[in-house]
Each structure stands twice: as C-alpha cells, then as structure tokens.
Amino acid sequence: MGKSKRRSLNQELHDKFSYMTRESALESVIKNIEHKDKVIDTITLFGFTAEEMLEAGAAYEDVMAFGGIIK
C-alpha cells in the first residue's frame, strides 16, 4: 500500500462525523452560546426557533443577539 492510501485511510478513521440528534445539537448550542461563531452553523442547519432555544434554557438576550438568523 502506498503512502497516500495509508494516509487517506488513517485520516478517515480519525475524522468521522459524529451524528447529532436535534436534542443533542440544541444542548450543544445552549452550552456554547457565548461562542457565536461556532453555533451559527448548527442553528441554521437544524433551523432552531427562538422559542426552542428559550425553552432549552438560553437567556433572552443571548437569543435576541442572533437577530435574523433564528426564526
């Protein structure tokens, strides 16, 4: 096996995408809400609403800081 194939196989083993449910994604967003750069992609991917985020425990000010991103 060549070096390139070996590197590709090793990279696939370590870079597997972890599956997220909607609930686990919401928990992750609430936990990391201070880091807006990181959570914007998750919010838009799952289409979270302001109501969902507030019910999950986010502060009103934090949710409103996202503006037009959330529904």
PDB file of N, CA, C and O in Angstrom, chain B, residues numbered from 101:
ATOM      1  N   MET B 101       0.845  -1.165   0.000  1.00  0.00           N
ATOM      2  CA  MET B 101       0.000   0.000   0.000  1.00  0.00           C
ATOM      3  C   MET B 101       0.898   1.238   0.000  1.00  0.00           C
ATOM      4  O   MET B 101       1.878   1.309   0.742  1.00  0.00           O
ATOM      5  N   GLY B 102       0.551   2.201  -0.836  1.00  0.00           N
ATOM      6  CA  GLY B 102       1.354   3.407  -0.941  1.00  0.00           C
ATOM      7  C   GLY B 102       1.119   4.357   0.222  1.00  0.00           C
ATOM      8  O   GLY B 102       0.179   4.194   1.000  1.00  0.00           O
ATOM      9  N   LYS B 103       1.985   5.344   0.324  1.00  0.00           N
ATOM     10  CA  LYS B 103       1.886   6.317   1.418  1.00  0.00           C
ATOM     11  C   LYS B 103       0.580   7.097   1.363  1.00  0.00           C
ATOM     12  O   LYS B 103      -0.032   7.366   2.396  1.00  0.00           O
ATOM     13  N   SER B 104       0.160   7.455   0.175  1.00  0.00           N
ATOM     14  CA  SER B 104      -1.051   8.263   0.025  1.00  0.00           C
ATOM     15  C   SER B 104      -2.288   7.503   0.498  1.00  0.00           C
ATOM     16  O   SER B 104      -3.124   8.054   1.213  1.00  0.00           O
ATOM     17  N   LYS B 105      -2.401   6.242   0.101  1.00  0.00           N
ATOM     18  CA  LYS B 105      -3.547   5.443   0.521  1.00  0.00           C
ATOM     19  C   LYS B 105      -3.538   5.230   2.032  1.00  0.00           C
ATOM     20  O   LYS B 105      -4.587   5.278   2.674  1.00  0.00           O
ATOM     21  N   ARG B 106      -2.384   5.001   2.586  1.00  0.00           N
ATOM     22  CA  ARG B 106      -2.272   4.788   4.027  1.00  0.00           C
ATOM     23  C   ARG B 106      -2.721   6.053   4.775  1.00  0.00           C
ATOM     24  O   ARG B 106      -3.457   5.965   5.758  1.00  0.00           O
ATOM     25  N   ARG B 107      -2.276   7.226   4.308  1.00  0.00           N
ATOM     26  CA  ARG B 107      -2.668   8.486   4.934  1.00  0.00           C
ATOM     27  C   ARG B 107      -4.172   8.717   4.810  1.00  0.00           C
ATOM     28  O   ARG B 107      -4.812   9.167   5.760  1.00  0.00           O
ATOM     29  N   SER B 108      -4.729   8.417   3.661  1.00  0.00           N
ATOM     30  CA  SER B 108      -6.164   8.600   3.448  1.00  0.00           C
ATOM     31  C   SER B 108      -6.981   7.716   4.383  1.00  0.00           C
ATOM     32  O   SER B 108      -7.973   8.161   4.960  1.00  0.00           O
ATOM     33  N   LEU B 109      -6.561   6.471   4.529  1.00  0.00           N
ATOM     34  CA  LEU B 109      -7.286   5.560   5.410  1.00  0.00           C
ATOM     35  C   LEU B 109      -7.182   5.994   6.872  1.00  0.00           C
ATOM     36  O   LEU B 109      -8.170   5.948   7.605  1.00  0.00           O
ATOM     37  N   ASN B 110      -6.005   6.409   7.292  1.00  0.00           N
ATOM     38  CA  ASN B 110      -5.842   6.874   8.669  1.00  0.00           C
ATOM     39  C   ASN B 110      -6.650   8.138   8.932  1.00  0.00           C
ATOM     40  O   ASN B 110      -7.213   8.303  10.014  1.00  0.00           O
ATOM     41  N   GLN B 111      -6.709   9.020   7.958  1.00  0.00           N
ATOM     42  CA  GLN B 111      -7.467  10.253   8.128  1.00  0.00           C
ATOM     43  C   GLN B 111      -8.953   9.943   8.272  1.00  0.00           C
ATOM     44  O   GLN B 111      -9.628  10.563   9.094  1.00  0.00           O
ATOM     45  N   GLU B 112      -9.470   9.016   7.506  1.00  0.00           N
ATOM     46  CA  GLU B 112     -10.878   8.649   7.599  1.00  0.00           C
ATOM     47  C   GLU B 112     -11.212   8.070   8.961  1.00  0.00           C
ATOM     48  O   GLU B 112     -12.303   8.301   9.482  1.00  0.00           O
ATOM     49  N   LEU B 113     -10.296   7.327   9.539  1.00  0.00           N
ATOM     50  CA  LEU B 113     -10.551   6.733  10.842  1.00  0.00           C
ATOM     51  C   LEU B 113     -10.684   7.790  11.935  1.00  0.00           C
ATOM     52  O   LEU B 113     -11.457   7.618  12.877  1.00  0.00           O
ATOM     53  N   HIS B 114      -9.931   8.883  11.811  1.00  0.00           N
ATOM     54  CA  HIS B 114      -9.923   9.894  12.861  1.00  0.00           C
ATOM     55  C   HIS B 114     -10.878  11.048  12.609  1.00  0.00           C
ATOM     56  O   HIS B 114     -11.153  11.817  13.530  1.00  0.00           O
ATOM     57  N   ASP B 115     -11.393  11.195  11.400  1.00  0.00           N
ATOM     58  CA  ASP B 115     -12.246  12.330  11.062  1.00  0.00           C
ATOM     59  C   ASP B 115     -13.703  11.945  10.848  1.00  0.00           C
ATOM     60  O   ASP B 115     -14.399  12.611  10.081  1.00  0.00           O
ATOM     61  N   LYS B 116     -14.171  10.929  11.478  1.00  0.00           N
ATOM     62  CA  LYS B 116     -15.559  10.526  11.287  1.00  0.00           C
ATOM     63  C   LYS B 116     -16.479  11.554  11.911  1.00  0.00           C
ATOM     64  O   LYS B 116     -16.225  12.045  13.010  1.00  0.00           O
ATOM     65  N   PHE B 117     -17.547  11.876  11.205  1.00  0.00           N
ATOM     66  CA  PHE B 117     -18.531  12.828  11.691  1.00  0.00           C
ATOM     67  C   PHE B 117     -19.373  12.162  12.767  1.00  0.00           C
ATOM     68  O   PHE B 117     -19.899  11.066  12.570  1.00  0.00           O
ATOM     69  N   SER B 118     -19.493  12.820  13.884  1.00  0.00           N
ATOM     70  CA  SER B 118     -20.332  12.272  14.943  1.00  0.00           C
ATOM     71  C   SER B 118     -21.769  12.686  14.673  1.00  0.00           C
ATOM     72  O   SER B 118     -22.042  13.853  14.391  1.00  0.00           O
ATOM     73  N   TYR B 119     -22.669  11.753  14.757  1.00  0.00           N
ATOM     74  CA  TYR B 119     -24.066  12.013  14.455  1.00  0.00           C
ATOM     75  C   TYR B 119     -24.703  12.789  15.589  1.00  0.00           C
ATOM     76  O   TYR B 119     -24.499  12.487  16.765  1.00  0.00           O
ATOM     77  N   MET B 120     -25.476  13.792  15.216  1.00  0.00           N
ATOM     78  CA  MET B 120     -26.149  14.630  16.195  1.00  0.00           C
ATOM     79  C   MET B 120     -27.647  14.498  16.014  1.00  0.00           C
ATOM     80  O   MET B 120     -28.158  14.540  14.894  1.00  0.00           O
ATOM     81  N   THR B 121     -28.334  14.339  17.111  1.00  0.00           N
ATOM     82  CA  THR B 121     -29.784  14.433  17.065  1.00  0.00           C
ATOM     83  C   THR B 121     -30.151  15.893  17.270  1.00  0.00           C
ATOM     84  O   THR B 121     -29.304  16.710  17.631  1.00  0.00           O
ATOM     85  N   ARG B 122     -31.381  16.208  17.044  1.00  0.00           N
ATOM     86  CA  ARG B 122     -31.835  17.585  17.223  1.00  0.00           C
ATOM     87  C   ARG B 122     -31.666  18.021  18.676  1.00  0.00           C
ATOM     88  O   ARG B 122     -31.284  19.159  18.949  1.00  0.00           O
ATOM     89  N   GLU B 123     -31.950  17.120  19.596  1.00  0.00           N
ATOM     90  CA  GLU B 123     -31.833  17.435  21.022  1.00  0.00           C
ATOM     91  C   GLU B 123     -30.384  17.660  21.433  1.00  0.00           C
ATOM     92  O   GLU B 123     -30.085  18.590  22.183  1.00  0.00           O
ATOM     93  N   SER B 124     -29.485  16.810  20.945  1.00  0.00           N
ATOM     94  CA  SER B 124     -28.077  16.979  21.315  1.00  0.00           C
ATOM     95  C   SER B 124     -27.493  18.236  20.667  1.00  0.00           C
ATOM     96  O   SER B 124     -26.628  18.888  21.251  1.00  0.00           O
ATOM     97  N   ALA B 125     -27.955  18.573  19.479  1.00  0.00           N
ATOM     98  CA  ALA B 125     -27.494  19.797  18.832  1.00  0.00           C
ATOM     99  C   ALA B 125     -27.963  21.024  19.606  1.00  0.00           C
ATOM    100  O   ALA B 125     -27.211  21.987  19.760  1.00  0.00           O
ATOM    101  N   LEU B 126     -29.199  20.995  20.090  1.00  0.00           N
ATOM    102  CA  LEU B 126     -29.728  22.112  20.880  1.00  0.00           C
ATOM    103  C   LEU B 126     -28.957  22.263  22.185  1.00  0.00           C
ATOM    104  O   LEU B 126     -28.655  23.382  22.600  1.00  0.00           O
ATOM    105  N   GLU B 127     -28.638  21.152  22.832  1.00  0.00           N
ATOM    106  CA  GLU B 127     -27.842  21.206  24.061  1.00  0.00           C
ATOM    107  C   GLU B 127     -26.467  21.800  23.780  1.00  0.00           C
ATOM    108  O   GLU B 127     -25.959  22.599  24.566  1.00  0.00           O
ATOM    109  N   SER B 128     -25.872  21.413  22.670  1.00  0.00           N
ATOM    110  CA  SER B 128     -24.562  21.932  22.299  1.00  0.00           C
ATOM    111  C   SER B 128     -24.616  23.438  22.037  1.00  0.00           C
ATOM    112  O   SER B 128     -23.703  24.172  22.415  1.00  0.00           O
ATOM    113  N   VAL B 129     -25.676  23.887  21.398  1.00  0.00           N
ATOM    114  CA  VAL B 129     -25.829  25.321  21.118  1.00  0.00           C
ATOM    115  C   VAL B 129     -25.975  26.097  22.415  1.00  0.00           C
ATOM    116  O   VAL B 129     -25.337  27.136  22.586  1.00  0.00           O
ATOM    117  N   ILE B 130     -26.798  25.614  23.324  1.00  0.00           N
ATOM    118  CA  ILE B 130     -27.022  26.314  24.588  1.00  0.00           C
ATOM    119  C   ILE B 130     -25.741  26.343  25.411  1.00  0.00           C
ATOM    120  O   ILE B 130     -25.428  27.352  26.044  1.00  0.00           O
ATOM    121  N   LYS B 131     -25.010  25.250  25.404  1.00  0.00           N
ATOM    122  CA  LYS B 131     -23.773  25.175  26.175  1.00  0.00           C
ATOM    123  C   LYS B 131     -22.701  26.122  25.635  1.00  0.00           C
ATOM    124  O   LYS B 131     -21.924  26.681  26.409  1.00  0.00           O
ATOM    125  N   ASN B 132     -22.655  26.303  24.328  1.00  0.00           N
ATOM    126  CA  ASN B 132     -21.619  27.118  23.698  1.00  0.00           C
ATOM    127  C   ASN B 132     -22.167  28.427  23.132  1.00  0.00           C
ATOM    128  O   ASN B 132     -21.607  28.959  22.173  1.00  0.00           O
ATOM    129  N   ILE B 133     -23.230  28.947  23.694  1.00  0.00           N
ATOM    130  CA  ILE B 133     -23.882  30.122  23.127  1.00  0.00           C
ATOM    131  C   ILE B 133     -23.011  31.374  23.180  1.00  0.00           C
ATOM    132  O   ILE B 133     -23.239  32.313  22.417  1.00  0.00           O
ATOM    133  N   GLU B 134     -22.026  31.402  24.060  1.00  0.00           N
ATOM    134  CA  GLU B 134     -21.128  32.551  24.131  1.00  0.00           C
ATOM    135  C   GLU B 134     -20.229  32.634  22.893  1.00  0.00           C
ATOM    136  O   GLU B 134     -19.783  33.719  22.520  1.00  0.00           O
ATOM    137  N   HIS B 135     -19.966  31.497  22.264  1.00  0.00           N
ATOM    138  CA  HIS B 135     -19.108  31.431  21.077  1.00  0.00           C
ATOM    139  C   HIS B 135     -20.009  31.430  19.842  1.00  0.00           C
ATOM    140  O   HIS B 135     -20.240  30.384  19.234  1.00  0.00           O
ATOM    141  N   LYS B 136     -20.501  32.582  19.485  1.00  0.00           N
ATOM    142  CA  LYS B 136     -21.485  32.690  18.416  1.00  0.00           C
ATOM    143  C   LYS B 136     -20.971  32.193  17.067  1.00  0.00           C
ATOM    144  O   LYS B 136     -21.745  31.674  16.262  1.00  0.00           O
ATOM    145  N   ASP B 137     -19.687  32.345  16.819  1.00  0.00           N
ATOM    146  CA  ASP B 137     -19.121  31.893  15.544  1.00  0.00           C
ATOM    147  C   ASP B 137     -19.304  30.392  15.360  1.00  0.00           C
ATOM    148  O   ASP B 137     -19.547  29.925  14.247  1.00  0.00           O
ATOM    149  N   LYS B 138     -19.189  29.641  16.443  1.00  0.00           N
ATOM    150  CA  LYS B 138     -19.248  28.186  16.368  1.00  0.00           C
ATOM    151  C   LYS B 138     -20.675  27.663  16.278  1.00  0.00           C
ATOM    152  O   LYS B 138     -20.906  26.629  15.649  1.00  0.00           O
ATOM    153  N   VAL B 139     -21.641  28.350  16.890  1.00  0.00           N
ATOM    154  CA  VAL B 139     -23.001  27.819  16.955  1.00  0.00           C
ATOM    155  C   VAL B 139     -23.902  28.288  15.826  1.00  0.00           C
ATOM    156  O   VAL B 139     -24.980  27.726  15.636  1.00  0.00           O
ATOM    157  N   ILE B 140     -23.495  29.294  15.078  1.00  0.00           N
ATOM    158  CA  ILE B 140     -24.343  29.795  13.993  1.00  0.00           C
ATOM    159  C   ILE B 140     -24.612  28.703  12.959  1.00  0.00           C
ATOM    160  O   ILE B 140     -25.739  28.567  12.483  1.00  0.00           O
ATOM    161  N   ASP B 141     -23.596  27.930  12.610  1.00  0.00           N
ATOM    162  CA  ASP B 141     -23.779  26.861  11.625  1.00  0.00           C
ATOM    163  C   ASP B 141     -24.775  25.817  12.111  1.00  0.00           C
ATOM    164  O   ASP B 141     -25.607  25.342  11.338  1.00  0.00           O
ATOM    165  N   THR B 142     -24.694  25.462  13.380  1.00  0.00           N
ATOM    166  CA  THR B 142     -25.609  24.457  13.929  1.00  0.00           C
ATOM    167  C   THR B 142     -27.027  24.994  13.978  1.00  0.00           C
ATOM    168  O   THR B 142     -27.975  24.267  13.681  1.00  0.00           O
ATOM    169  N   ILE B 143     -27.183  26.253  14.347  1.00  0.00           N
ATOM    170  CA  ILE B 143     -28.520  26.850  14.412  1.00  0.00           C
ATOM    171  C   ILE B 143     -29.169  26.866  13.037  1.00  0.00           C
ATOM    172  O   ILE B 143     -30.338  26.503  12.901  1.00  0.00           O
ATOM    173  N   THR B 144     -28.432  27.280  12.024  1.00  0.00           N
ATOM    174  CA  THR B 144     -29.014  27.332  10.686  1.00  0.00           C
ATOM    175  C   THR B 144     -29.217  25.943  10.094  1.00  0.00           C
ATOM    176  O   THR B 144     -30.162  25.735   9.332  1.00  0.00           O
ATOM    177  N   LEU B 145     -28.360  24.997  10.424  1.00  0.00           N
ATOM    178  CA  LEU B 145     -28.511  23.643   9.909  1.00  0.00           C
ATOM    179  C   LEU B 145     -29.786  22.995  10.429  1.00  0.00           C
ATOM    180  O   LEU B 145     -30.527  22.380   9.662  1.00  0.00           O
ATOM    181  N   PHE B 146     -30.045  23.127  11.721  1.00  0.00           N
ATOM    182  CA  PHE B 146     -31.216  22.493  12.313  1.00  0.00           C
ATOM    183  C   PHE B 146     -32.446  23.393  12.297  1.00  0.00           C
ATOM    184  O   PHE B 146     -33.550  22.913  12.555  1.00  0.00           O
ATOM    185  N   GLY B 147     -32.292  24.676  12.003  1.00  0.00           N
ATOM    186  CA  GLY B 147     -33.428  25.588  11.926  1.00  0.00           C
ATOM    187  C   GLY B 147     -34.103  25.818  13.267  1.00  0.00           C
ATOM    188  O   GLY B 147     -35.331  25.803  13.359  1.00  0.00           O
ATOM    189  N   PHE B 148     -33.312  26.030  14.301  1.00  0.00           N
ATOM    190  CA  PHE B 148     -33.884  26.259  15.625  1.00  0.00           C
ATOM    191  C   PHE B 148     -34.659  27.571  15.665  1.00  0.00           C
ATOM    192  O   PHE B 148     -34.279  28.552  15.025  1.00  0.00           O
ATOM    193  N   THR B 149     -35.740  27.572  16.421  1.00  0.00           N
ATOM    194  CA  THR B 149     -36.506  28.792  16.626  1.00  0.00           C
ATOM    195  C   THR B 149     -36.106  29.401  17.961  1.00  0.00           C
ATOM    196  O   THR B 149     -35.496  28.747  18.807  1.00  0.00           O
ATOM    197  N   ALA B 150     -36.461  30.656  18.125  1.00  0.00           N
ATOM    198  CA  ALA B 150     -36.158  31.348  19.375  1.00  0.00           C
ATOM    199  C   ALA B 150     -36.868  30.662  20.540  1.00  0.00           C
ATOM    200  O   ALA B 150     -36.315  30.547  21.633  1.00  0.00           O
ATOM    201  N   GLU B 151     -38.079  30.215  20.300  1.00  0.00           N
ATOM    202  CA  GLU B 151     -38.855  29.553  21.350  1.00  0.00           C
ATOM    203  C   GLU B 151     -38.159  28.282  21.830  1.00  0.00           C
ATOM    204  O   GLU B 151     -38.089  28.035  23.034  1.00  0.00           O
ATOM    205  N   GLU B 152     -37.644  27.477  20.905  1.00  0.00           N
ATOM    206  CA  GLU B 152     -36.945  26.253  21.282  1.00  0.00           C
ATOM    207  C   GLU B 152     -35.719  26.559  22.135  1.00  0.00           C
ATOM    208  O   GLU B 152     -35.458  25.886  23.132  1.00  0.00           O
ATOM    209  N   MET B 153     -34.984  27.565  21.737  1.00  0.00           N
ATOM    210  CA  MET B 153     -33.767  27.903  22.458  1.00  0.00           C
ATOM    211  C   MET B 153     -34.076  28.450  23.854  1.00  0.00           C
ATOM    212  O   MET B 153     -33.368  28.144  24.813  1.00  0.00           O
ATOM    213  N   LEU B 154     -35.123  29.249  23.965  1.00  0.00           N
ATOM    214  CA  LEU B 154     -35.503  29.784  25.273  1.00  0.00           C
ATOM    215  C   LEU B 154     -36.000  28.673  26.200  1.00  0.00           C
ATOM    216  O   LEU B 154     -35.692  28.673  27.392  1.00  0.00           O
ATOM    217  N   GLU B 155     -36.764  27.734  25.655  1.00  0.00           N
ATOM    218  CA  GLU B 155     -37.253  26.614  26.466  1.00  0.00           C
ATOM    219  C   GLU B 155     -36.114  25.711  26.918  1.00  0.00           C
ATOM    220  O   GLU B 155     -36.210  25.066  27.963  1.00  0.00           O
ATOM    221  N   ALA B 156     -35.036  25.659  26.138  1.00  0.00           N
ATOM    222  CA  ALA B 156     -33.895  24.820  26.488  1.00  0.00           C
ATOM    223  C   ALA B 156     -33.005  25.467  27.543  1.00  0.00           C
ATOM    224  O   ALA B 156     -32.107  24.819  28.081  1.00  0.00           O
ATOM    225  N   GLY B 157     -33.250  26.755  27.843  1.00  0.00           N
ATOM    226  CA  GLY B 157     -32.505  27.391  28.921  1.00  0.00           C
ATOM    227  C   GLY B 157     -31.600  28.529  28.521  1.00  0.00           C
ATOM    228  O   GLY B 157     -30.797  28.990  29.333  1.00  0.00           O
ATOM    229  N   ALA B 158     -31.704  28.993  27.294  1.00  0.00           N
ATOM    230  CA  ALA B 158     -30.873  30.123  26.862  1.00  0.00           C
ATOM    231  C   ALA B 158     -31.441  31.421  27.414  1.00  0.00           C
ATOM    232  O   ALA B 158     -32.649  31.535  27.623  1.00  0.00           O
ATOM    233  N   ALA B 159     -30.583  32.386  27.647  1.00  0.00           N
ATOM    234  CA  ALA B 159     -31.029  33.698  28.118  1.00  0.00           C
ATOM    235  C   ALA B 159     -31.655  34.457  26.945  1.00  0.00           C
ATOM    236  O   ALA B 159     -31.243  34.300  25.795  1.00  0.00           O
ATOM    237  N   TYR B 160     -32.643  35.269  27.255  1.00  0.00           N
ATOM    238  CA  TYR B 160     -33.352  36.026  26.225  1.00  0.00           C
ATOM    239  C   TYR B 160     -32.401  36.922  25.433  1.00  0.00           C
ATOM    240  O   TYR B 160     -32.497  37.011  24.209  1.00  0.00           O
ATOM    241  N   GLU B 161     -31.492  37.577  26.131  1.00  0.00           N
ATOM    242  CA  GLU B 161     -30.548  38.489  25.465  1.00  0.00           C
ATOM    243  C   GLU B 161     -29.636  37.748  24.494  1.00  0.00           C
ATOM    244  O   GLU B 161     -29.325  38.251  23.414  1.00  0.00           O
ATOM    245  N   ASP B 162     -29.213  36.551  24.884  1.00  0.00           N
ATOM    246  CA  ASP B 162     -28.352  35.763  24.002  1.00  0.00           C
ATOM    247  C   ASP B 162     -29.096  35.339  22.735  1.00  0.00           C
ATOM    248  O   ASP B 162     -28.536  35.369  21.639  1.00  0.00           O
ATOM    249  N   VAL B 163     -30.340  34.950  22.893  1.00  0.00           N
ATOM    250  CA  VAL B 163     -31.126  34.517  21.735  1.00  0.00           C
ATOM    251  C   VAL B 163     -31.384  35.694  20.802  1.00  0.00           C
ATOM    252  O   VAL B 163     -31.265  35.556  19.585  1.00  0.00           O
ATOM    253  N   MET B 164     -31.730  36.832  21.352  1.00  0.00           N
ATOM    254  CA  MET B 164     -32.017  38.003  20.526  1.00  0.00           C
ATOM    255  C   MET B 164     -30.767  38.566  19.851  1.00  0.00           C
ATOM    256  O   MET B 164     -30.875  39.302  18.870  1.00  0.00           O
ATOM    257  N   ALA B 165     -29.596  38.233  20.361  1.00  0.00           N
ATOM    258  CA  ALA B 165     -28.346  38.693  19.752  1.00  0.00           C
ATOM    259  C   ALA B 165     -28.127  38.053  18.383  1.00  0.00           C
ATOM    260  O   ALA B 165     -27.376  38.587  17.566  1.00  0.00           O
ATOM    261  N   PHE B 166     -28.766  36.926  18.125  1.00  0.00           N
ATOM    262  CA  PHE B 166     -28.625  36.277  16.825  1.00  0.00           C
ATOM    263  C   PHE B 166     -29.436  36.973  15.742  1.00  0.00           C
ATOM    264  O   PHE B 166     -29.179  36.770  14.555  1.00  0.00           O
ATOM    265  N   GLY B 167     -30.394  37.776  16.123  1.00  0.00           N
ATOM    266  CA  GLY B 167     -31.163  38.574  15.165  1.00  0.00           C
ATOM    267  C   GLY B 167     -31.915  37.748  14.155  1.00  0.00           C
ATOM    268  O   GLY B 167     -32.733  36.904  14.520  1.00  0.00           O
ATOM    269  N   GLY B 168     -31.644  37.984  12.889  1.00  0.00           N
ATOM    270  CA  GLY B 168     -32.391  37.336  11.809  1.00  0.00           C
ATOM    271  C   GLY B 168     -31.989  35.910  11.506  1.00  0.00           C
ATOM    272  O   GLY B 168     -32.569  35.284  10.619  1.00  0.00           O
ATOM    273  N   ILE B 169     -31.022  35.386  12.212  1.00  0.00           N
ATOM    274  CA  ILE B 169     -30.587  34.003  11.953  1.00  0.00           C
ATOM    275  C   ILE B 169     -31.637  32.997  12.405  1.00  0.00           C
ATOM    276  O   ILE B 169     -31.877  31.991  11.737  1.00  0.00           O
ATOM    277  N   ILE B 170     -32.255  33.278  13.542  1.00  0.00           N
ATOM    278  CA  ILE B 170     -33.246  32.347  14.062  1.00  0.00           C
ATOM    279  C   ILE B 170     -34.627  32.795  13.665  1.00  0.00           C
ATOM    280  O   ILE B 170     -34.870  33.980  13.442  1.00  0.00           O
ATOM    281  N   LYS B 171     -35.524  31.846  13.577  1.00  0.00           N
ATOM    282  CA  LYS B 171     -36.903  32.124  13.174  1.00  0.00           C
ATOM    283  C   LYS B 171     -37.710  32.670  14.318  1.00  0.00           C
ATOM    284  O   LYS B 171     -38.895  32.960  14.154  1.00  0.00           O
TER     285      LYS B 171
END
